[in-house]
Amino acid sequence: QVQLVESGGGLVQAGGSLRLSCAASGSGFSINTLGWYRQVPGKQRELVAVIISDRSTSYSSSVKGRFTIARDNVENTVYLQMNNLKPEDTAVYYCYARARRYTTFYDYWGRGTQVTVSS
């Protein structure tokens, strides 16, 4: 099993910044992909950003240029720096990890952290 522990959510005014962190732990696994998804009530969970082990990244078009994802491969931690936040960024943000054990890949999710952006 891989455990994901998120931190850094909260309330911020529009135009402000927040930094989310997620630490992955679990023995016997190699973490391939780390990322962030978000979800608002009544809607599907959507991709925000992902970063794979070679540090290549992918972003949702709605956050590109405002959010930056980074990872520490030694600590198995992923960060999401969110700048110029907008009210439409309000959501529960979930940490995601794809981990490999031998030849099998497994997907894991954190419990989520609330981000609220006031106008």
Salt bridges, closest charged atoms under 4 A:
GLU46 OE2 - ARG38 NE 2.71
ASP89 OD1 - ARG38 NH1 2.97
ASP89 OD2 - ARG66 NH1 2.77
ASP107 OD1 - ARG98 NE 2.73
